[in-house]
Amino acid sequence: MSKVYAYITEKIIQEMEKGVIPWVKNWKGQKAINFVSRKEYKGINTLLLPFPGEYLTFKQVQEAGGKIIKGEKSHMVVFYKWDKKENEDGEMVNIPILRYYNVFHISQCEGIKTKLEAFKTENENNIIAKAEKIISDYVNKENIKYNILQGSDRAYYNPNNDMVVMPDIKQFDTSESYYSTAFHELVHSTGHEKRLQRFKTSKNQKFGSKDYSKEELVAEIGAAYLNNTVGIDNNNVFKNNVAYIQGWLNALKNDVRLITIASQQAQKAVNYILDIEVVAK
């Protein structure tokens, strides 16, 4: 198995040496927007809001003639408000001050009709049996929550509740793209402290940080290994794998040596997912 891993890693490096490859998001989904203003929530708010679709403040719910379903909890939205403050030189300067407010998803409300058209999943993508078995065997063995959220514009792993969230397979350009993305998130899940403990040893997992960038390399290289395991060798999927890796290497000042380090951790993650016991020599 290690020879296969080495072969794929070499293919990734060879593809990268051909030049910059643009990364393409390979699925379509609904954005999170405000029900009244129709403006899209951006930045960190895309991570704070759990569902695609429309959100309202408590006041907007009342003004729309609706009410919050009993027991439903709000979600935080953050923004910067600019304020003037005197600096050390006595000059008045604009200072960004972080503010927040709470919103409810329209599904948490009664008496309010959506203004959005029903989300359509147009691609008739087929199930890949080998890939489905890997996913189901692993998530069942590890008791990981694996949620498919139709219309979602995001795919992610949340270590706090040990949960993977994926858009529906029909939202993806191809079946292969769906499984490659799912494998990426499952590799992330192996980093949990009750598994391979990559997150425990990371000092900073904030988006864009060095540790975060390295973890993304591990997840995408691991996804490439799993793709090969189930026979996914679609050229577009592979190029997108490489483009994603290339992007994070650029964030790490293009240190190609990191591929070797990340590939070793990716091997451990994939062996863990496949329940392969590696005997140290």
C-alpha positions as CSV (number, residue, x, y, z in Angstrom):
1,M,0.0,0.0,0.0
2,S,2.9,2.4,0.8
3,K,4.1,2.1,-2.8
4,V,0.7,3.3,-4.0
5,Y,0.8,6.3,-1.7
6,A,4.3,7.1,-3.0
7,Y,3.2,6.8,-6.6
8,I,0.3,9.2,-6.1
9,T,2.4,11.7,-4.2
10,E,4.9,11.7,-7.1
11,K,2.1,12.3,-9.6
12,I,0.9,15.2,-7.5
13,I,4.4,16.8,-7.5
14,Q,4.8,16.2,-11.2
15,E,1.5,17.9,-12.0
16,M,2.4,20.9,-9.8
17,E,5.7,21.3,-11.7
18,K,3.7,22.0,-14.8
19,G,2.6,25.4,-13.4
20,V,-0.3,27.0,-11.5
21,I,-3.6,25.2,-11.7
22,P,-6.8,27.1,-10.8
23,W,-8.9,25.4,-8.1
24,V,-12.6,25.1,-8.9
25,K,-15.4,24.6,-6.4
26,N,-17.1,21.5,-7.8
27,W,-20.6,21.9,-6.3
28,K,-23.4,24.4,-6.3
29,G,-25.5,25.4,-3.3
30,Q,-27.6,28.1,-1.7
31,K,-26.0,31.0,0.1
32,A,-26.9,32.3,3.6
33,I,-28.8,35.6,3.1
34,N,-30.8,38.0,5.1
35,F,-34.6,37.6,4.5
36,V,-35.2,41.4,4.3
37,S,-32.1,43.0,2.7
38,R,-31.4,39.9,0.5
39,K,-27.7,40.5,1.2
40,E,-25.4,37.5,1.5
41,Y,-23.6,36.8,4.8
42,K,-19.9,36.7,4.2
43,G,-16.5,36.0,5.9
44,I,-16.6,34.3,9.2
45,N,-20.4,34.4,9.2
46,T,-20.4,31.6,6.6
47,L,-18.9,29.4,9.3
48,L,-21.2,30.7,12.1
49,L,-24.5,30.1,10.2
50,P,-25.3,26.4,10.0
51,F,-27.8,26.3,7.1
52,P,-28.1,27.8,3.6
53,G,-31.1,30.1,2.9
54,E,-32.8,33.0,4.7
55,Y,-32.1,34.4,8.2
56,L,-34.1,37.0,10.2
57,T,-33.5,39.0,13.4
58,F,-36.1,38.7,16.1
59,K,-37.4,42.1,15.1
60,Q,-37.6,41.1,11.4
61,V,-39.6,38.0,12.4
62,Q,-42.1,40.1,14.2
63,E,-42.4,42.6,11.4
64,A,-42.9,39.8,8.9
65,G,-45.9,38.6,11.0
66,G,-44.2,35.4,12.1
67,K,-42.9,33.9,15.4
68,I,-40.0,31.8,16.6
69,I,-40.8,28.1,17.1
70,K,-40.7,27.4,20.8
71,G,-37.3,26.1,21.9
72,E,-35.3,27.3,18.9
73,K,-32.0,29.0,19.5
74,S,-30.6,31.9,17.6
75,H,-27.3,32.1,15.7
76,M,-24.6,34.8,16.0
77,V,-23.7,37.1,13.1
78,V,-20.7,39.4,13.5
79,F,-19.8,42.7,11.8
80,Y,-17.4,45.6,12.2
81,K,-18.6,49.0,13.1
82,W,-16.3,51.9,12.5
83,D,-15.7,54.4,15.3
84,K,-13.5,57.5,15.6
85,K,-10.8,57.5,18.3
86,E,-7.9,59.7,19.1
87,N,-4.5,58.1,18.6
88,E,-1.1,58.8,20.3
89,D,-0.5,61.7,18.0
90,G,-3.8,63.3,18.8
91,E,-5.3,62.5,15.4
92,M,-8.8,61.2,15.0
93,V,-8.7,57.8,13.2
94,N,-11.3,55.2,12.3
95,I,-11.1,52.1,14.6
96,P,-13.0,48.9,13.7
97,I,-15.1,47.6,16.6
98,L,-16.5,44.1,16.5
99,R,-20.2,43.8,17.0
100,Y,-22.7,41.0,16.8
101,Y,-26.4,40.3,16.6
102,N,-28.5,37.2,16.6
103,V,-30.6,35.7,13.7
104,F,-32.9,32.8,13.2
105,H,-33.1,30.6,10.1
106,I,-36.5,30.7,8.4
107,S,-37.0,27.0,9.2
108,Q,-37.0,28.0,12.9
109,C,-39.9,30.4,12.3
110,E,-43.7,30.0,11.9
111,G,-45.9,32.1,9.7
112,I,-43.2,33.3,7.2
113,K,-43.0,32.2,3.6
114,T,-39.7,31.9,1.9
115,K,-38.9,34.2,-1.0
116,L,-36.4,31.7,-2.5
117,E,-37.3,29.2,-5.1
118,A,-37.0,25.6,-4.1
119,F,-33.4,24.4,-4.5
120,K,-32.9,22.0,-7.4
121,T,-30.3,19.3,-7.5
122,E,-30.0,18.8,-11.3
123,N,-27.1,16.4,-11.7
124,E,-28.1,12.7,-11.7
125,N,-24.9,11.4,-10.1
126,N,-24.5,7.8,-9.4
127,I,-23.5,6.1,-6.2
128,I,-20.0,4.6,-6.1
129,A,-20.4,1.5,-4.0
130,K,-16.8,1.1,-2.9
131,A,-16.7,4.7,-1.8
132,E,-20.0,4.4,0.1
133,K,-18.7,1.3,1.9
134,I,-15.6,3.1,3.1
135,I,-17.6,6.0,4.3
136,S,-20.3,4.0,6.1
137,D,-17.8,1.5,7.6
138,Y,-15.7,4.3,9.0
139,V,-18.4,6.6,10.3
140,N,-20.2,3.7,12.0
141,K,-17.0,2.3,13.6
142,E,-16.1,5.8,14.9
143,N,-19.6,7.0,15.7
144,I,-19.1,10.1,13.5
145,K,-22.2,12.1,12.6
146,Y,-22.3,12.2,8.8
147,N,-25.0,14.7,7.7
148,I,-26.0,15.4,4.1
149,L,-27.6,18.9,4.0
150,Q,-29.4,19.5,0.7
151,G,-28.7,23.0,-0.7
152,S,-25.7,23.5,1.6
153,D,-23.0,25.6,0.1
154,R,-20.4,24.2,2.4
155,A,-18.7,20.9,3.2
156,Y,-16.9,20.7,6.5
157,Y,-15.8,18.7,9.5
158,N,-16.6,20.1,13.0
159,P,-14.3,18.5,15.7
160,N,-16.4,20.0,18.5
161,N,-19.3,17.7,17.8
162,D,-17.4,15.2,15.6
163,M,-19.6,15.8,12.7
164,V,-19.2,15.9,8.9
165,V,-21.6,18.0,6.9
166,M,-21.8,17.5,3.1
167,P,-24.0,18.9,0.3
168,D,-26.2,16.4,-1.5
169,I,-24.3,14.3,-4.1
170,K,-26.6,15.7,-6.9
171,Q,-25.2,19.2,-6.2
172,F,-21.8,18.2,-7.4
173,D,-20.5,18.3,-11.0
174,T,-19.8,14.6,-10.8
175,S,-20.1,11.6,-8.4
176,E,-16.3,11.5,-8.2
177,S,-16.2,15.1,-7.0
178,Y,-18.6,14.3,-4.2
179,Y,-16.6,11.4,-2.9
180,S,-13.3,13.2,-3.2
181,T,-14.8,16.0,-1.0
182,A,-16.3,13.5,1.4
183,F,-12.9,11.8,1.7
184,H,-11.2,15.2,2.4
185,E,-13.6,15.8,5.4
186,L,-13.2,12.2,6.7
187,V,-9.4,12.6,6.7
188,H,-9.9,15.8,8.8
189,S,-11.9,13.7,11.3
190,T,-8.9,11.4,11.9
191,G,-7.1,14.4,13.5
192,H,-9.5,14.3,16.4
193,E,-7.9,13.9,19.8
194,K,-9.6,10.5,20.3
195,R,-8.0,9.2,17.0
196,L,-4.6,10.4,15.6
197,Q,-4.5,13.6,17.7
198,R,-3.2,16.0,14.9
199,F,-5.4,18.8,16.3
200,K,-4.1,18.2,19.8
201,T,-0.5,18.9,18.8
202,S,-1.5,21.9,16.6
203,K,-0.9,25.2,18.3
204,N,-3.1,27.3,15.9
205,Q,-6.0,25.9,13.9
206,K,-7.3,29.3,12.7
207,F,-8.1,29.7,9.0
208,G,-4.9,30.6,7.1
209,S,-2.5,29.7,9.9
210,K,0.5,27.5,9.3
211,D,-1.1,24.6,11.2
212,Y,-4.4,25.0,9.4
213,S,-2.6,25.0,6.0
214,K,-0.7,21.9,6.9
215,E,-3.9,20.1,7.9
216,E,-5.5,21.0,4.6
217,L,-2.5,19.5,2.8
218,V,-3.0,16.3,4.8
219,A,-6.7,16.1,4.1
220,E,-6.3,16.7,0.3
221,I,-3.4,14.3,-0.1
222,G,-5.4,11.7,1.9
223,A,-8.4,12.3,-0.3
224,A,-6.2,11.6,-3.4
225,Y,-5.1,8.3,-1.8
226,L,-8.7,7.2,-1.0
227,N,-9.8,8.2,-4.5
228,N,-7.2,5.8,-5.9
229,T,-8.4,3.1,-3.5
230,V,-11.9,3.2,-5.0
231,G,-10.8,3.7,-8.5
232,I,-11.5,7.4,-8.9
233,D,-8.9,8.6,-11.3
234,N,-11.0,11.2,-13.0
235,N,-8.6,13.8,-14.6
236,N,-10.6,16.8,-13.5
237,V,-10.9,15.6,-9.9
238,F,-7.2,14.8,-9.7
239,K,-6.3,18.2,-11.2
240,N,-8.5,19.9,-8.6
241,N,-6.8,17.9,-5.8
242,V,-3.5,19.2,-7.1
243,A,-4.8,22.8,-7.4
244,Y,-6.0,22.8,-3.8
245,I,-2.7,21.4,-2.5
246,Q,-0.8,23.9,-4.6
247,G,-2.9,26.8,-3.2
248,W,-2.0,25.8,0.4
249,L,1.6,25.3,-0.4
250,N,1.7,28.8,-1.8
251,A,0.3,30.0,1.6
252,L,3.2,28.2,3.2
253,K,5.8,29.9,0.8
254,N,5.7,26.9,-1.6
255,D,7.8,24.6,0.6
256,V,7.5,21.4,-1.4
257,R,9.2,19.5,1.4
258,L,5.9,19.9,3.3
259,I,4.3,17.5,0.8
260,T,6.5,14.7,2.2
261,I,5.6,15.5,5.8
262,A,1.9,15.9,5.0
263,S,1.9,12.7,2.9
264,Q,3.2,10.7,5.9
265,Q,0.3,12.0,8.0
266,A,-2.1,11.4,5.2
267,Q,-0.9,7.7,5.0
268,K,-1.6,7.3,8.7
269,A,-5.1,8.9,8.3
270,V,-6.1,6.7,5.3
271,N,-4.8,3.6,7.0
272,Y,-6.9,4.5,10.0
273,I,-10.0,5.1,7.9
274,L,-9.5,1.8,6.1
275,D,-8.7,0.0,9.4
276,I,-5.3,-1.1,8.1
277,E,-2.9,-2.1,10.9
278,V,0.6,-1.0,10.0
279,V,3.4,-3.0,11.6
280,A,6.5,-1.0,12.4
281,K,9.7,-2.6,11.1
